[in-house]
Structures are given as C-alpha cells and as structure tokens.
C-alpha cells in the first residue's frame, strides 16, 4: 500500500498547482480509492462555486472530487498506530 500512496502523492505533486489555480478548488489530497489497496487523488471543490473539469485520472491515479463547504485545516499529529503521515499529502488554500 505504501508504494500506491507514494505513486498517488507523486501524481498529486505533479498536478497540484494546476488544480489549485481554479478558485473553486479548496484543497487537494491523497486518500483511499474505490478498491482495496488503491489510492486516489482527492480534490475538494467549494460546493458554492463551479469548478473546471477534473480529469478522471492524473498520471494513472484515479481522482475523486468532493463538493464541500469551505473548511480550514488544523494540524493533527500522526496516529501512533499508523506511525506516519505521508509528507505533503494535502494542499489547501
């Protein structure tokens, strides 16, 4: 699973600037895909705004668009059971 998360994080890094250039996009992260062991790029779109089309995949990694109310992220420490949070796994405005 770590390799899949790393692959998704790399794809996210490759495309985050273009995605965040859309004012309707609040944040971009890496999360669970639709299948076990699959990671996805999660795009958080402001539900009050129209966003540009989001490709179904970026560098071979599926994307999932979540329409959400605006939110603010808070720092959360890594869960001791997980022992790590992927660096730069989320980008927010």
Helices and strands as residue ranges (DSSP letters): H 2-20, E 25-32, E 39-46, E 57-58, E 61-68, E 90-92
